[in-house]
Amino acid sequence: MTINPSLPPIHLDFTVRKATNDDCAEVQQLIFSVLIEYGLKPEPATTDKDLFDLESNYQDGFFGIIEDGSKIVATFALTPITKACAEIRKMYALPESRGRGLGKWMVGYLLQIAKENRYKKVELETASPLVEAIHLYQKMGFEEKTFENKTPRCDKAFFMKLNQ
């Protein structure tokens, strides 16, 4: 997957980079804490096992992190499902970094990567308690679709067709 989006820079207080396996422990801590905050259960043996080897599990995709100083404050990922469809995954932000436009920026960044890699559609699954995320996806033009339950803790699914 080519990663070279031409988007405006993120807010000056933050830096963005591709995650490495050196980030695994901090990424797990961030994602698991947000899941617990929303009453969802981390699943390190199944749904979240990708977080233990980010480089291998996202070698055909992208796993990004946003840092405030040296602290990871948000995660976001894109992975291929088929030749024509990619999936947004692992979009989480710590409470202190929310409300600053990071979610919108992350989705925009991932959509740009998907377009540059000629995907025709982007999908995602999410959980009802993640109300802010659902609102963001709908505001950005994602449409709800029939839920397939690929991810056990999720109960909602969305998609967006991409114009090339």
C-alpha positions as a Markdown table, in Angstrom:
| # | Residue | x | y | z |
|---|---|---|---|---|
| 1 | Met | 0.0 | 0.0 | 0.0 |
| 2 | Thr | 1.4 | 3.4 | -1.0 |
| 3 | Ile | 1.3 | 5.9 | 1.8 |
| 4 | Asn | 1.8 | 9.5 | 0.6 |
| 5 | Pro | -1.4 | 11.5 | 1.3 |
| 6 | Ser | -1.4 | 15.1 | 0.3 |
| 7 | Leu | -3.5 | 16.4 | 3.2 |
| 8 | Pro | -3.0 | 19.6 | 5.3 |
| 9 | Pro | -0.6 | 19.0 | 8.2 |
| 10 | Ile | -2.1 | 17.9 | 11.5 |
| 11 | His | -2.4 | 20.4 | 14.3 |
| 12 | Leu | 1.0 | 21.8 | 15.3 |
| 13 | Asp | 1.0 | 20.2 | 18.8 |
| 14 | Phe | 0.9 | 16.7 | 17.3 |
| 15 | Thr | 3.1 | 14.5 | 15.1 |
| 16 | Val | 2.0 | 11.6 | 13.0 |
| 17 | Arg | 4.0 | 8.6 | 12.0 |
| 18 | Lys | 3.7 | 5.0 | 11.0 |
| 19 | Ala | 3.7 | 2.7 | 14.0 |
| 20 | Thr | 6.5 | 0.1 | 14.6 |
| 21 | Asn | 6.6 | -2.9 | 16.8 |
| 22 | Asp | 8.4 | -0.7 | 19.4 |
| 23 | Asp | 5.0 | 1.0 | 19.9 |
| 24 | Cys | 3.0 | -2.2 | 20.5 |
| 25 | Ala | 2.8 | -1.9 | 24.3 |
| 26 | Glu | 1.8 | 1.7 | 24.3 |
| 27 | Val | -0.7 | 1.2 | 21.5 |
| 28 | Gln | -2.3 | -1.7 | 23.4 |
| 29 | Gln | -2.5 | 0.3 | 26.6 |
| 30 | Leu | -4.2 | 3.2 | 24.7 |
| 31 | Ile | -6.7 | 1.1 | 22.9 |
| 32 | Phe | -7.6 | -1.1 | 25.8 |
| 33 | Ser | -8.1 | 1.9 | 28.1 |
| 34 | Val | -10.5 | 3.5 | 25.6 |
| 35 | Leu | -12.4 | 0.2 | 25.2 |
| 36 | Ile | -12.8 | -0.1 | 28.9 |
| 37 | Glu | -13.8 | 3.6 | 29.2 |
| 38 | Tyr | -16.7 | 2.8 | 26.9 |
| 39 | Gly | -17.7 | -0.5 | 28.6 |
| 40 | Leu | -16.2 | -2.7 | 25.9 |
| 41 | Lys | -13.9 | -5.6 | 26.5 |
| 42 | Pro | -10.4 | -5.8 | 25.1 |
| 43 | Glu | -9.8 | -9.2 | 23.3 |
| 44 | Pro | -6.0 | -9.7 | 23.2 |
| 45 | Ala | -6.4 | -13.4 | 22.1 |
| 46 | Thr | -8.7 | -12.6 | 19.1 |
| 47 | Thr | -9.9 | -9.2 | 17.9 |
| 48 | Asp | -6.9 | -7.3 | 19.2 |
| 49 | Lys | -4.1 | -9.8 | 18.6 |
| 50 | Asp | -3.0 | -7.7 | 15.6 |
| 51 | Leu | -1.7 | -5.1 | 18.2 |
| 52 | Phe | 1.1 | -7.5 | 19.3 |
| 53 | Asp | 2.9 | -7.4 | 15.9 |
| 54 | Leu | 1.9 | -4.2 | 14.1 |
| 55 | Glu | 4.5 | -4.5 | 11.4 |
| 56 | Ser | 3.5 | -7.9 | 10.3 |
| 57 | Asn | -0.2 | -7.5 | 10.7 |
| 58 | Tyr | -0.3 | -4.2 | 8.8 |
| 59 | Gln | 2.5 | -4.8 | 6.2 |
| 60 | Asp | -0.1 | -4.6 | 3.4 |
| 61 | Gly | -1.8 | -1.7 | 5.1 |
| 62 | Phe | -1.1 | 1.2 | 7.3 |
| 63 | Phe | -1.1 | 1.6 | 11.1 |
| 64 | Gly | -0.6 | 5.2 | 12.2 |
| 65 | Ile | -0.1 | 6.9 | 15.5 |
| 66 | Ile | -0.5 | 10.5 | 16.6 |
| 67 | Glu | 1.9 | 11.7 | 19.3 |
| 68 | Asp | 1.8 | 14.7 | 21.6 |
| 69 | Gly | 5.4 | 15.0 | 22.5 |
| 70 | Ser | 6.6 | 11.5 | 23.0 |
| 71 | Lys | 3.2 | 10.2 | 24.2 |
| 72 | Ile | 0.9 | 8.3 | 21.8 |
| 73 | Val | -2.5 | 9.9 | 22.0 |
| 74 | Ala | -4.4 | 8.3 | 19.0 |
| 75 | Thr | -4.2 | 5.4 | 16.7 |
| 76 | Phe | -5.7 | 4.7 | 13.3 |
| 77 | Ala | -5.3 | 2.0 | 10.6 |
| 78 | Leu | -6.3 | 1.0 | 7.1 |
| 79 | Thr | -6.1 | -2.6 | 5.9 |
| 80 | Pro | -7.1 | -4.2 | 2.6 |
| 81 | Ile | -10.2 | -6.5 | 2.6 |
| 82 | Thr | -10.3 | -7.1 | -1.2 |
| 83 | Lys | -8.5 | -5.6 | -4.2 |
| 84 | Ala | -11.3 | -3.0 | -4.3 |
| 85 | Cys | -12.2 | -2.5 | -0.6 |
| 86 | Ala | -10.2 | -1.4 | 2.4 |
| 87 | Glu | -11.2 | -1.3 | 6.1 |
| 88 | Ile | -10.6 | 1.5 | 8.6 |
| 89 | Arg | -9.6 | -0.1 | 11.9 |
| 90 | Lys | -8.3 | 0.8 | 15.4 |
| 91 | Met | -9.4 | 4.4 | 15.5 |
| 92 | Tyr | -9.0 | 5.4 | 19.1 |
| 93 | Ala | -8.0 | 8.6 | 20.9 |
| 94 | Leu | -7.2 | 9.3 | 24.6 |
| 95 | Pro | -9.8 | 11.5 | 26.3 |
| 96 | Glu | -7.4 | 14.5 | 26.6 |
| 97 | Ser | -6.8 | 14.6 | 22.9 |
| 98 | Arg | -10.5 | 14.5 | 21.8 |
| 99 | Gly | -12.5 | 17.4 | 20.5 |
| 100 | Arg | -9.5 | 18.8 | 18.7 |
| 101 | Gly | -10.2 | 17.6 | 15.2 |
| 102 | Leu | -8.0 | 14.5 | 15.3 |
| 103 | Gly | -10.8 | 12.1 | 14.4 |
| 104 | Lys | -11.8 | 14.0 | 11.3 |
| 105 | Trp | -8.2 | 14.4 | 10.3 |
| 106 | Met | -7.5 | 10.6 | 10.8 |
| 107 | Val | -10.5 | 9.6 | 8.7 |
| 108 | Gly | -9.5 | 12.1 | 6.0 |
| 109 | Tyr | -5.9 | 10.7 | 6.0 |
| 110 | Leu | -7.1 | 7.1 | 5.7 |
| 111 | Leu | -9.6 | 8.0 | 2.9 |
| 112 | Gln | -6.7 | 9.7 | 1.0 |
| 113 | Ile | -4.5 | 6.6 | 1.3 |
| 114 | Ala | -7.4 | 4.5 | 0.1 |
| 115 | Lys | -8.0 | 6.7 | -2.9 |
| 116 | Glu | -4.3 | 6.8 | -3.8 |
| 117 | Asn | -4.3 | 3.0 | -3.7 |
| 118 | Arg | -7.3 | 2.9 | -6.0 |
| 119 | Tyr | -9.8 | 1.3 | -3.6 |
| 120 | Lys | -13.4 | 1.8 | -4.7 |
| 121 | Lys | -14.9 | 1.5 | -1.2 |
| 122 | Val | -13.9 | 1.8 | 2.5 |
| 123 | Glu | -15.7 | -0.1 | 5.2 |
| 124 | Leu | -15.6 | -0.1 | 9.0 |
| 125 | Glu | -17.2 | -1.7 | 12.0 |
| 126 | Thr | -17.8 | 0.0 | 15.3 |
| 127 | Ala | -19.8 | -0.4 | 18.5 |
| 128 | Ser | -22.9 | 1.5 | 19.6 |
| 129 | Pro | -21.3 | 2.9 | 22.8 |
| 130 | Leu | -18.8 | 4.8 | 20.6 |
| 131 | Val | -21.4 | 7.5 | 19.9 |
| 132 | Glu | -18.8 | 10.2 | 19.0 |
| 133 | Ala | -17.1 | 8.0 | 16.4 |
| 134 | Ile | -20.5 | 7.0 | 14.8 |
| 135 | His | -21.5 | 10.7 | 14.6 |
| 136 | Leu | -18.1 | 11.5 | 12.9 |
| 137 | Tyr | -18.4 | 8.7 | 10.3 |
| 138 | Gln | -22.0 | 9.8 | 9.4 |
| 139 | Lys | -21.0 | 13.4 | 9.2 |
| 140 | Met | -18.1 | 12.5 | 6.9 |
| 141 | Gly | -20.5 | 10.7 | 4.5 |
| 142 | Phe | -20.3 | 7.1 | 5.6 |
| 143 | Glu | -23.5 | 5.1 | 5.2 |
| 144 | Glu | -24.7 | 2.4 | 7.5 |
| 145 | Lys | -24.7 | -1.1 | 6.0 |
| 146 | Thr | -25.9 | -4.5 | 6.9 |
| 147 | Phe | -23.9 | -5.7 | 9.9 |
| 148 | Glu | -21.9 | -8.8 | 9.2 |
| 149 | Asn | -20.3 | -9.1 | 12.7 |
| 150 | Lys | -16.7 | -9.7 | 11.7 |
| 151 | Thr | -15.6 | -8.2 | 15.0 |
| 152 | Pro | -17.4 | -9.6 | 18.0 |
| 153 | Arg | -17.6 | -6.4 | 20.1 |
| 154 | Cys | -19.0 | -4.4 | 17.2 |
| 155 | Asp | -22.7 | -4.1 | 16.3 |
| 156 | Lys | -22.6 | -1.5 | 13.5 |
| 157 | Ala | -21.0 | -1.3 | 10.1 |
| 158 | Phe | -20.5 | 1.6 | 7.7 |
| 159 | Phe | -19.2 | 2.1 | 4.2 |
| 160 | Met | -18.2 | 4.8 | 1.8 |
| 161 | Lys | -17.8 | 4.6 | -2.0 |
| 162 | Leu | -14.8 | 6.5 | -3.2 |
| 163 | Asn | -14.6 | 8.7 | -6.2 |
| 164 | Gln | -11.3 | 8.4 | -8.0 |
